[in-house]
Amino acid sequence: MRTWLPWLIVVLLTTASVVTIRHALADETVSAINGKLYEAGKVRVNTGVNIDDTIWQYLEAEAKFAARLAPQNAQVWDAVARVNYSPRSIGRTAVSPDYLAAYLALRHAVVAQPSSGYVWSAFAYASDHLYAQNQLPGGKAALEQALTRAAVLAAREPHVLRRVVDLGLANWPVLADATRQDVLRAVKHLVARNAGDVLAIAHQRGALPVVCAEPALTRQQVCQALAISPSG
């Protein structure tokens, strides 16, 4: 019998235990960050006061710690992004969200979980902000890729579909025909769940003529008022 085999088994089991502990600690850290960001968001809505920079720095450090523990976990990179989205204050000076840092974090997330519609929609959201500032690596093609992947992978996820439809309609004038078709498919999936969501988003984005051309929406009162018939 090979005397080294039991030792190898011990090493493998120990390694597996360490990985499990690291992932559990990362998940716990992300959960705590989510809680603090949620509370900070409520305070901002109710009082207009941003999160203090000292607390923000702590949350950023915690998010990066979680990312080091479990770099293949898309949720930790999503947490890094959400911390960077959070506006903060240094004294009386407001500091805007860092969309580039969020984008870079979410680029790790799509590598870690390329089959997630949610992750791709989050990446599209960050990409949209950079595209609007002419700072998106890859430009329009990169934004369209993120939108398409999110639309294809999230056909049964209403919260993701809402983001895809919103970003798609916001960028409608510059989208290629193929990407427009992907956005329209997302519109159809969302209409099947909640037509009101689609109409509200389209109204906000000034894109009612686009969505009202969809057969499922032509009988809606707001669409009939536009006198738009299905265009196929």
TORTI-332602 format. One record per residue (C-alpha): residue in one letter; x, y, z. Coordinates in steps of 0.05 Angstrom, whole numbers, padded with zeros to 5 digits, always signed. Layout:
BEGIN
AXYZ/...
***
This chain:
BEGIN
M+00000+00000+00000/R+00025+00070-00017/T+00040+00104+00049/W+00032+00173+00020/L-00041+00163-00001/P-00072+00177+00068/W-00031+00241+00073/L-00055+00262+00004/I-00127+00252+00025/V-00115+00294+00088/V-00085+00350+00046/L-00142+00349-00004/L-00195+00350+00051/T-00159+00406+00087/T-00154+00447+00023/A-00228+00437+00010/S-00245+00459+00080/V-00204+00522+00073/V-00238+00540+00007/T-00306+00528+00039/I-00289+00573+00097/R-00263+00628+00051/H-00327+00627+00010/A-00371+00627+00072/L-00333+00686+00100/A-00338+00723+00034/D-00413+00710+00032/E-00421+00735+00103/T-00381+00798+00087/V-00423+00813+00025/S-00487+00804+00065/A-00462+00854+00117/I-00443+00904+00062/N-00512+00897+00030/G-00545+00912+00097/K-00503+00975+00108/L-00515+01000+00037/Y-00589+00988+00045/E-00591+01029+00109/A-00548+01083+00077/G-00596+01086+00018/K-00656+01095+00064/V-00621+01152+00101/R-00604+01185+00035/V-00676+01181+00011/N-00705+01206+00076/T-00654+01261+00093/G-00612+01274+00031/V-00549+01257+00070/N-00497+01214+00036/I-00457+01160+00070/D-00397+01187+00107/D-00330+01176+00072/T-00301+01139+00133/I-00357+01088+00130/W-00351+01085+00054/Q-00277+01070+00059/Y-00291+01015+00108/L-00344+00984+00062/E-00298+00988+00002/A-00242+00953+00041/E-00291+00899+00064/A-00316+00888-00008/K-00245+00882-00034/F-00229+00834+00023/A-00287+00790+00002/A-00263+00793-00070/R-00194+00768-00049/L-00226+00711-00010/A-00270+00688-00067/P-00250+00720-00134/Q-00291+00669-00173/N-00355+00691-00138/A-00392+00742-00180/Q-00430+00767-00119/V-00368+00795-00087/W-00351+00836-00149/D-00423+00860-00151/A-00414+00884-00079/V-00351+00921-00099/A-00390+00955-00155/R-00448+00974-00111/V-00402+01006-00060/N-00372+01048-00116/Y-00441+01067-00139/S-00457+01095-00071/P-00449+01171-00067/R-00410+01193-00005/S-00390+01257+00030/I-00323+01280+00054/G-00341+01332+00105/R-00390+01377+00068/T-00364+01357-00001/A-00405+01307-00040/V-00367+01254-00080/S-00400+01225-00141/P-00404+01150-00155/D-00343+01119-00187/Y-00372+01085-00248/L-00305+01065-00276/A-00287+01027-00212/A-00356+00994-00214/Y-00346+00975-00287/L-00278+00944-00273/A-00307+00903-00215/L-00365+00879-00258/R-00318+00859-00313/H-00290+00809-00263/A-00362+00788-00247/V-00379+00769-00319/V-00315+00728-00323/A-00333+00693-00258/Q-00406+00680-00278/P-00415+00688-00354/S-00482+00652-00355/S-00517+00701-00308/G-00567+00749-00338/Y-00565+00791-00275/V-00490+00799-00278/W-00491+00819-00351/S-00547+00869-00337/A-00506+00899-00281/F-00446+00903-00328/A-00491+00936-00380/Y-00513+00988-00328/A-00441+01007-00312/S-00423+01006-00386/D-00481+01053-00402/H-00454+01106-00354/L-00384+01102-00384/Y-00412+01102-00455/A-00450+01166-00440/Q-00384+01198-00420/N-00346+01170-00480/Q-00303+01129-00432/L-00327+01058-00446/P-00273+01011-00469/G-00298+00981-00534/G-00350+01036-00543/K-00419+01021-00569/A-00403+00950-00588/A-00385+00933-00516/L-00450+00963-00491/E-00490+00925-00542/Q-00455+00859-00525/A-00474+00868-00451/L-00546+00885-00468/T-00552+00825-00515/R-00523+00776-00465/A-00569+00802-00410/A-00630+00798-00454/V-00615+00727-00477/L-00597+00700-00409/A-00652+00733-00368/A-00715+00717-00407/R-00749+00692-00343/E-00722+00744-00294/P-00769+00805-00292/H-00722+00849-00250/V-00667+00838-00301/L-00713+00847-00360/R-00734+00915-00332/R-00662+00938-00332/V-00650+00911-00402/V-00712+00946-00429/D-00694+01010-00394/L-00622+01012-00420/G-00643+00988-00489/L-00696+01041-00498/A-00650+01095-00470/N-00598+01078-00523/W-00648+01059-00578/P-00625+01111-00629/V-00554+01084-00631/L-00567+01010-00627/A-00555+00963-00685/D-00616+00927-00714/A-00594+00860-00683/T-00589+00891-00614/R-00656+00925-00623/Q-00687+00857-00636/D-00657+00830-00572/V-00685+00889-00533/L-00754+00878-00566/R-00752+00805-00545/A-00739+00829-00474/V-00798+00876-00482/K-00843+00817-00503/H-00819+00775-00444/L-00833+00832-00395/V-00900+00848-00426/A-00921+00776-00413/R-00908+00789-00339/N-00926+00862-00330/A-00945+00906-00388/G-00949+00966-00342/D-00875+00961-00327/V-00859+00965-00401/L-00904+01025-00413/A-00877+01062-00352/I-00805+01052-00375/A-00821+01071-00446/H-00857+01134-00423/Q-00798+01154-00381/R-00750+01142-00438/G-00794+01176-00490/A-00799+01110-00528/L-00873+01095-00528/P-00876+01091-00604/V-00824+01036-00602/V-00860+00991-00553/C-00930+01008-00576/A-00913+00977-00643/E-00912+00910-00608/P-00977+00871-00620/A-00984+00854-00546/L-00988+00928-00529/T-01030+00958-00585/R-01095+00952-00545/Q-01066+00991-00486/Q-01101+01058-00479/V-01037+01098-00482/C-01017+01062-00547/Q-01085+01071-00578/A-01079+01145-00563/L-01015+01147-00605/A-01054+01114-00662/I-00997+01064-00675/S-01010+00998-00709/P-00966+00936-00706/S-00906+00941-00751/G-00884+00869-00746/
***
